[in-house]
Amino acid sequence: MRRELAACAGYLGTPGWTVMRSEILNSFSRFSDLKVVELGCGHGKMSLVFSLLGSQTSLLDYNKEQLHCAGALHRFFGLNPELIHGDILNVDGTMTDVFNISMSFGTAEHF
């Protein structure tokens, strides 16, 4: 758990986070109540950052063990993201036009 938390904190010090945060605030003026999905979430570390800032997060991954770990990380902070077991290459229509932000970090290199 300590390693996961350190990785989350590490994101906040990157130039990428600075740009992302600025763009989100310019577009939405807040993080609270944004509906966010992390596709291929792994342990959901970026989703955790969004959740802690007040976003409503959904985590999608094909790996049930990864989803379980991501859920446990969020629950450690009293958060309850929606966990979705599925294939990001075959997402059904119920997920279309539902989210303010969809994101995927570290997934592209697997393809």
Number of C-alpha atoms within 10 A of each C-alpha: 10 7 8 14 12 11 13 17 14 11 15 14 10 10 10 11 14 12 11 11 17 13 12 15 12 10 9 12 11 14 18 14 14 19 18 22 28 21 25 25 26 24 21 31 22 21 26 24 17 21 24 17 14 16 22 22 28 21 26 26 22 16 15 15 12 19 23 13 15 24 20 18 20 21 13 10 11 10 17 16 22 14 18 17 15 17 14 15 8 7 12 10 8 7 9 8 8 12 14 14 14 13 14 17 14 10 13 8 6 5 4
